[in-house]
Amino acid sequence: MKIDLIVGARPNFMKIAPIAQAMDTHKDKLSYRLVHTGQHYDHTLSDAFFRDLGIPTPDVNLGVGSGSQAEQTANIMVRYERLLNQHRRPDMTLVVGDVNSTLACAIVAKKRGLKLAHVEAGLRSFDWTMPEEINRVATDALCDLFFTTLPSANENLKNMGIADDQIMFVGNPMIDTLLGHRSRFKAPDFWDVLQLQPKGFITLTLHRPANVDDTQSLCLLLEEICKATTYPIIFPIHPRTRKNLPDAFQCSHLHPCPPLSYLEFNYLVENSACVVTDSGGISEETTILNVPCLTLRPNTERPETVTMGTNELCDRDNVAERIGLALSGQWKKGSPPPLWDGEAGDRIVAHLLRWSK
């Protein structure tokens, strides 16, 4: 069976790596074409991840680049359709996550009559202001195979009317990547310059429109975070956030830095006293690394990171208080959700092998 593996943005790379590696051990029965849409086009956010995670060079790069939600989705659709017209037709397209590339390639594949599989299917925030929620729901409405990472995702799909035999609970391939590369985590270049010490700093990431698109709101949020502690706050800054953060904003212990490689970023996460973020994926990694996580959102599509893991939801009004609790050791101890054991990639490929017969 020939499968197109679709990646487009940073979170996709960690999910696709263990699947590609597991497929490589079954080349007699499965072959894949790695298609990079180019949705993330910054070198640190893209090329470096392929190198760090041992992912082969993409067979195709559609080179889409930036644009509005509609422009980017449309451009990916046009270019993926062109690829299918000009080159070999796969038997299946496999998409991961919830970025624009996921939905765009899912629509094209289904309209071309291809089988469609979705890794990380069934996640739901039930928040229609999130572009990712629209991508998730629309993608799942088209799929043939649903690979799920959480029990709550299974229930969400069943509530959509998806048949049990289409839902494969496989665990989380992001955790495969995390556990597989944990021994290779490395300190970023500024570690010694800033004289950082394990558990003596905070890692901060922000990129969601609700948190970063309004400059005044972004500055007020950063002020609340900064006043919570005198610990160094390491802030790998997303391009979207960088654009809206004024140069005049000052906080002596806030240290913005460019986006980091996977190995450097997770070194920071593992050694942080706590992580403050609006990323769903990071809340999964902190759960496994047993690091307190404060997610700056009113909801999460990964509720088990809260009910079982180290994650708690917060907002601008209570983030300073929550940081204080985390730094004083008054934080819950998490446990891994079911099947977050580093073997999700193998389970996915086992299901694909059965499907291909």
N, C-alpha and C positions, 0 to 999 in steps of 0.2 A: 504494500500500500504506500502511495506517495502522499506526503502531507506537507502543506505550507505552514510553517511556524511563523506567526506574525509578532514582531516587536516594534515598538514605536517610541516609548518613553522610559525613563529610568526605572520605574517599578517593574516594567515588563521583563527587563534583563535578568533580574534575580529569579523570576518565576520560570523563565524559559530555559535557563542554564541546566537545571537538573533533568528536565525533560529531554533536551537534546543529548545530554550525556547518556541517559538511559537508552535512548533510541540508537545510539552509536553501537551498543552491544547487541543489536538485533538487525544489523544491516541487511541480512538475507531476507528479512520479511518487511522491514519498514525503512523508508528513505524519506528525507526531508529536504526542503528548500527553506533556508532562513531568509525571511523577507523583513528588512528594516525599512519602515516607512519614512524615517528621517524626521519624525515629529519632534524629537529632541535632537537638536543639531549642534549644541555646544559640545566641544571635545570632552570636557570633564564629565558632562552628563551622559555621554554616549560612548565614544570610542574607548575611553579608559575603562569603562565597565566591561567591555568585551575582553580586554586584556586581563584585567584583574580576576575575572570569573572563569577564564579559560573557555569562553564561548568562541566558536570558530568565526572567522570573518563572514559577515552576511553574504549570501549568494547574490542578493539584490538589495540595493538601497534606492528607494523611491525618491529620496531627496526633497520631501515636501516642505520642511522648514516651518516658519511661523505663519500666523494669520489668525483671524477670528475663528471662533468655534465652527461657524458654517464654512468659511473658506478652507480651513484645514481639513475638515471632514470631507468636503467635496473634492478637494485636490487628491486626497488619499484614495477616494473611490475611483476617480478617473485614472489614476496611475496604476492602481492594483488591477482594475479591469483591463487596462492596456497590457499589463504583464501577462494576464491570463490569456489574452488574445494572441500574443506574440510568441509565447513559450509554452512548454509542456503544461498540460492541465493536470493538477493534482486530483487525488481522490477525495481529499478532505482538507479544509482549512481549520487550523487550531489557533484560537485567539486567547489572550490572557488578560485578566484585569478589567479595567473600566475606562481606559483613555479613549480619545477620539479614534485612534487607529483600530481599536477593538471593534467599535461599532461600524466604522467605515468598511473594513474588510469583511465583516460579518454580512453586511448587506450585499456587497458585491458577490461574495461566495454563494450565498443562498440564491440570488437571482441567476447565477450561472449553473444552478443545479448541483452544487457540491455539498457533501456532508459537512456539517459545521459542529465543532466542539469548542466549549468555553471552559477554560480553567479559571477557577474562582467564581463560578456561577452561584447565583442565589443570594449574594450579599445584598442587603437592603438597609439604607438609612431611613427610608420613608420620608426623605426631605427632597422635595422637587425643586428646591432652589439650587441644588448641587448638580452641575453638568454631569458628573460621574454617575449619579443615580439614574439619569435618563439613559446614559450609555449602557448601564447594567441591565435595566429592565428591557430596553429594546433589543439588546443582544440576546438575552435569554428567551425572548419571544420567538427567535428565529432558529434556535439551536436544535441539534439532534442528540448530542451527548453533553451532559452537565457534570463537570468535575468540581466537587465542592470541598471546601476547606474547614467548614464549621457545621455543627449540628443545626444551628439556627438557619443556615443557608438551605439545608435539606427541607426544613419545614416551609420556608418561603417558596421554594419551588413546588412543593406538593400543593400549597395553597393556590398556586397558579394553574394547577391541573396537570402538572408534568407527571408522567408515569414513573413508577418506582424503578422500572428497569432502565430508564434513561439517566437516572441520578447515580453517580458514582462518588461515594464519600472516600476521598483519597488522602486527606491531610493537606498540609501547606507546603508547596514547593519553595516558597521564600525561606522557610525554616530549613529545608535541605541545604540551601545555599549558605545560610547563616552558620549552621553547624559544620558544614564542610569546609568553610574558610576561616573559622574562628581562630585557629592556630596561626593564621597568617595576618591577622589584624596588625596594623603598624601605626605608630604615632605620627601625626602630621608634622611638618617641618617646624611649626610654631610652638610645639609642645615645650621645648626647652626655653625658647625665647620668652614665653609667658610664664615660665616656671610652674606649669600645671602639675598637680598632684592627683593621684587616683582618689576619686570621691570628693575632690575639693573644687569642683566646678560644675556648671550647668551647661547642657547642650540645648540650643534653641533652634527650631526651624519653623518658618511660616511661609505659606505660599497660596493659601486658599483666598479667592476673591473677597469673601466676606471679611477677612482679617487684614488684607494688604492693599486692596484697590483704592481705599479712601485714605489719603495721607494723614489727615488729622486723627482718624480712628486708629491707624497703625501706630502713630506716635504715642497716643494715649495708652495703647496696649503695652508698648515697649516700656513706657514710664512705670506702669504697674509692676511689670516683671523686674525692672531694675531696682525698684525701691524695696523689693521683697528680701534682698540679700546683698551682701558685699562680695559674694563668691564671683569669680570670673564667669561671664556668660559667653560661651562660644557660639557664634551665630553664622553658620554657613548659609550664605544668603542667596536665595533663588533669584534668577534674573527678573522675574515679575516683581519681587519684593524690592530689589535693588532700585528699580525704576521709580518706585513710589516713596522711598525713604530719603528725606531731604538731607543734604550734606550737613545742615546746621544742627541736626539732632545730636545731642551729646549725652553720653553716659560713660563715666570713667571706666567701669568694669564690663561694659558690653564690647565684645570684640568681633565685629563682622569680618568674615573671610570669604573667599571665593568658594564655590561648591567643591566638595572633597571627593576623592575616590571612594569606592565602596569600602576598601580595607581601612582607610584612614577614618572615614566617618564612623564606622562601627567600633573602631578602637575608642573613639570619643564616647559613643553611647555606652559601651561596656564599662567605662571608667567614670561615667558621670555620677554625681550625687543624685541627680534627677534629670529627666528630659522634658522639655516643654515644646509641644509641637501641635500642628493641625493635620498631620499626616496619619492616615489609618494604618499604613504599612509599618511605620515606625513603632506604633503601639503593639504590633505583633512581635517585633524584634525585642523590644524592652521586656515583654512578657517572658520570653525565653531566657533573656539575660538577667532577669530578676532585678530590673532597674525601675524605680518609680517613674511613672509617665503621667503627665498632665496634658490632656488633649483639649485644645482650645476650640471646641465645637459643641453645639447643643445636642448632638446625636452621634452615633457611630454605626456603621454597617458591620462592625466586628464586635458585637456585644459581649462575646466571651472574653475579650481582653479586659473587660470591666468586671464581669461576674466571676471569672476565674483568674485573670491575670493581674498585672500591676498597674493597669490603666484606670484613670478617673477622668470624667469630663469636667471641664471648668469653663469659666468665661472671664472677661476683664474684671468683673466685680469681685471675684473670689480667687483669682489666680495667685495673688500675693500670699494670701492665707494658706493655700494649698502648697505652695513652694515651701513656706515655713514648716508645715507638717512633714513634708518629705525630708527636708534638711535636718530636722530634729529627730529623725528615726521613727516618727509616728505614721508609718505607712504600712499597708497590708502586704503580706507575702503572697506572691502569685504562684500558680501552678500551670503547666502547659495544657492547653486544650487537647482533646483526643486526637491521636495520630499525628501530632506535631513532633515527629520523631526522626526526621531526616530521610524518610523513605517514600515521600509522596511521588517523586519523579518515577520511581520504579513501579508504583501502583498505577499511575496513569498509563505508562507504556504497557503494562500487563493487560489493562482494559482495551487499549488500542489493538493489541495483538489478537485478543478475542474477537473484537469488532471486525477485524480484517479477514476473518476466516469465511 
